[in-house]
Amino acid sequence: QVQLVESGGGLVQPGGSLRLSCAASGFTFSSFSMSWARQAPGEGLEWVSEIDSTGGRTYYTDSVKGRFTISRDNAKNTVYLQMNSLKPEDTAVYYCSSMGYWGKGTLVTVSS
């Protein structure tokens, strides 16, 4: 049974940082790419970032390039999203996904 469990969200001031984690189980983690997406209040789902199975290739939506970094630890079956220079418009529920499976999300609130 595939499970994706996000953690690390919270309240942070503009300009601050957070690191999100997504612990995966129930599949061969090292064989699949992983993605992060987010949904801001009242908005649709937005793809944020993706990393390939080895961690050698990463992709980002334009609005987070240079501020967010996706990484993975295949030994720990975990994918991360390091978020720096956070802005109020980054406020959203962040989800990790793979193969069409989704976690329940973790809320990130950027506010002073």
C-alpha positions, 0 to 999 in steps of 0.5 A: 500500500503506497503511503506518502506522509508530508511534514515540516509545514508551519508558520514562518515570516516572509524571508524565512525558510522551511524544509518539508519532508515526505516519507514514502512507503509501499513501493520501490522509492528509488525507482520513481520520480517524486513531485511537490505540488501546492494549493493556495487558499481558494486556488487550484493545484499548482505543480511546484517541483520534480526530481527524477529517481536518482536525484540527478535531474530537478525541475521547478516552476518559475515562481520558485526557481532560485528559492526552493530546492528539491532533493531526495534520500533513497536510503531513507525513502524520503524527498525534501523541499527546502524553501528559502526566501519565502513569500506570502504568496507561497502560503499553501498546502504542500503535497508530495506525489508519485505515480498518481498517489498523493499525500495528505499535505502539510500547511505552509503559512508565510505571514508576519 
